[in-house]
Amino acid sequence: MRRTWWIYLIGVLGLVAVAAPFLWMVLGSFKTQGELLRVPPTWWPDQPTSQNYDELFSKANFPRYFLNSTLVALAVTAGNLVFCSMIGYALAKLRFKGRNALFVLVMATLMVPGMVTFVPLFVLVTNAGLANSYPGLILPFLVSPFGVFLMRQFFLGLPDDLIDAGRVDGTGELGIFARIMLPLTRPALATLGILTFLGSWNNFLWPLVIAQTEDKYTLPVALALYSTGQNAQNYGLLMAGAVVVVVPVLVMFLAFQRHVTRGIAITGLK
């Protein structure tokens, strides 16, 4: 125990280094502008105030931006959970011609940087008349190569005997997938859901290009645009907006953390 004290010390220092900026942001969102500019700076607010949050939700139309981000992130996450699991199951457990070639194609798209396909995707969405719309924000991200790869690898670890038993009992392929195999992939689904929600919630460049009016802005876009001009020096307001962006992601991670941990433990036992 005495020989490992330094490991705990390094862990504590790393935790402080990671958590300190977030704690400073949260505490700063309850400070006045004068206190934020004080030298030397203070950690705890002398006179905590909710003025920054009141102004954020009353003048900046942030409830609308929050609703847009929630709608887009939930729709993208739900689409990935459904479609990636279906494709992953087909590539892992079904036998059909061209299966391996299709998987290679999926892996190839996983290796292509997003910026390479950004302009063609924008042209495609614009020509389809989906610019400045919720479908334009959601549809291009309903399936991800990483999600397909993750679900395929997890399905490969499940025994084929379960599928054979379902077929013997007269269950159809869709029933085998939905009622037998899919419930066993909850740890993988939780992991995919967290990663997808996080990526969609923090997505900035695509909503910035597609959303052309303020009623379609998501939180990252609104916060970035609101940090310019006359609001650029209102640090308390910007910190309050950053807290609103970060907190939902932390809540979702904490809610599904046990599923991710369970998935790691189960994988270690196989």
Residue, then its C-alpha position, 0 to 999 in steps of 0.5 A: m500500500r505504501r508503494t502505491w501512494w504516488i499512484y493515488l497522488i497522480g490520480v488526484l492531481g489529474l482529477v483536479a486538473v480536469a475538474a478545476p476548469f469546469l468548477w471555475m466555469v460553474l462558479g463563474s456563472f454565478k458571479t457578477q462581471g466586476e467580480l470576474l474581472r477582479v485581480p487576483p481572481t476569486w474562486w467562490p462568488d462573494q455575492p452569488t447571483s442568478q442574473n446571468y442565467d436570467e438574462l440568458f433565458s430571457k433575452a438570448n432565446f436560449p430555450r429555443y436553442f436548447l430545444n433544437s439541440t435536444l431534438v436533434a441530439l435525441a433523434v440522431t441518437a435514436g437513429n443510430l441505436v436502431f439502424c447501427s444495431m440492425i446493420g451490425y447484427a446483419l453483418a455479424k450473424l446473417r449469411f448473405k453474398g457480399r457481406n464481407a465486401l460491405f463490411v470493408l466498405v463500412m470500414a473504409t468510410l470510417m477511415v475517411p475524414g469528415m471534412v472530405t465529405f462535408v462539401p458533397l454532403f452539403v450540396l446533396v442536402t441543399n439540392a434535396g431542399l433540406a437546408n435550414s430544416y430539422p431533417g437537414l440537421i438530423l438525416p445525414f447522421l442517423v447512421s455512423p460507421f463507428g456505430v455499425f462497427l461497434m455493434r457488429q463486434f459486440f454481436l460477434g461475441l454473442p453465441d449463435d446457439l441463441i439464434d438457432a434456438g429461436r429459429v427452432d421455436g419458429t421465431g422470425e429473423l426480426g423477432i430473433f433480433a428484437r426479442i433475443m439478441l438486442p436485449l443482450t446488447r444493452p451495454a453496447l447500446a448505452t456506449l453508442g448512445i452516450l458517444t452519439f449524443l455527445g457528438s451530436w450535442n457538441n456538433f458545431l460546423w454542420p449546424l452552423v452551415i445548415a441552420q440559416t435562421e436563428d430559430k434553427y440554431t443549436l446551442p453550440v452555434a448560438l453560444a459561439l455567435y453570441s460570444t462575438g460583438q457586444n456580448a463578447q466581454n460578458y464573461g458571466l453570460l458566456m459561462a452560464g451558456a457553457v454550463v447549459v451546454v455541458v450539464p446535459v451531457l454529464v447528466m446523460f453520462l452519469a445516468f448510463q455509466r453503470h451500463v458502460t461499466r457492466g459492458i466492460a466487465i462482461t467483455g472481460l469475462k468472455 
